[in-house]
Amino acid sequence: MKLEAVELIRLNVPLKSAFRTSFSSVNLHQVVWAHVITDQGEGWAECGANERPDYSSEYHTGAMAVMKEFIIPELFGLGNELTAEAVAPTLEWMKGHRMAKHALETSILDAQLRSQGISLAEYFGATKSKVPSGVSVGIMDSIDELLGYVGGYLKQGYVRIKLKIEPGWDYEAVKAVRDAFGDDIPLQVDANTAYTRDDFDLLKRLDEFNLLLIEQPLNEEDVLGHAKLANYIDTPVCLDESIVSADIARDAIELGAVEIINIKPSRVGGYLESVKIHDVAVANSIPVWCGGMLETGIGRAANLALAAMPGFTVVGDTSASSRYFETDLTEPFVLKDGYIDVPTKPGIGVDPIPEIIERFAVSREWIRA
Ligand SMILES: [Mg+2]
């Protein structure tokens, strides 16, 4: 396969309602897509970076700059030797920038599999045709508002609820949800690094709610702190931001810092590294689940294929399109009895809808060989 051109598209997609985490509140999902043209056909992927470097150090303008200046020229340089499997070794010299690398590797993987007539799920050796769907509930202005949203999602059939938490919106919010909806609903929390090692007693109070897990309470670089916390609280500690590679996953497991792993392909540099993390976790009897970055259909489709692998035994965050968007940019993903179907068509299995791209695109830029 040979890379002929790359289109970088910036889109502003309105969200149904503001989504607030411990690090930001957004009304628009601002997103960058990579669209590659090869001699074997085209491919698409969504960059997981946010507009600002708030979830990780990467952000849109930076990710696009590193793609244009370093990543894309390296891939043009591969000539006829381009494959998705060749991308990571070719870019190995380049430190970090995993979300930028992921966008290119995944769009090339999409093109490769489309040309071979193989779905992403087949390529991964996925074993499920549908995956159970959880929902991530943002921080709200009031407990009443929170209960309204949680009740609505349960009614829609989501099989697991995740509450975003931060200092001041933790114990009371979880207690209110448990009091209103009972001890049996599968419930977990995500702090997105909002706590410190001084907060262990506060976090221990959450043990009484029998949560499935607490996700990334401490700074992403504080893996040892998570090991100490895992020892101190009963709620299983799950890492998200800290796990940027299979090597880090292995180390965190050995250190006792992680009992469940949230795999986000964009955060770890792509799906091929995600599969390695899955394999490390399975070998160590650590369950994994697939998290997300509020992806539109282009990113959501690929995450569903990954979540269909056998080690993904914990319910993930791959919700229906309607959770976030009035209009998705591909065919929508629909919740059926708590599950979402894994795409079966070649590649990521969905196609962007040109009219909707036109409506939401802020800029489109071509880089040619
Ligand atoms: Mg998270």
Residues whose N, C-alpha, C, O or C-beta is under 5 A from the ligand:
A	BS01	MG	D190 E215 D240
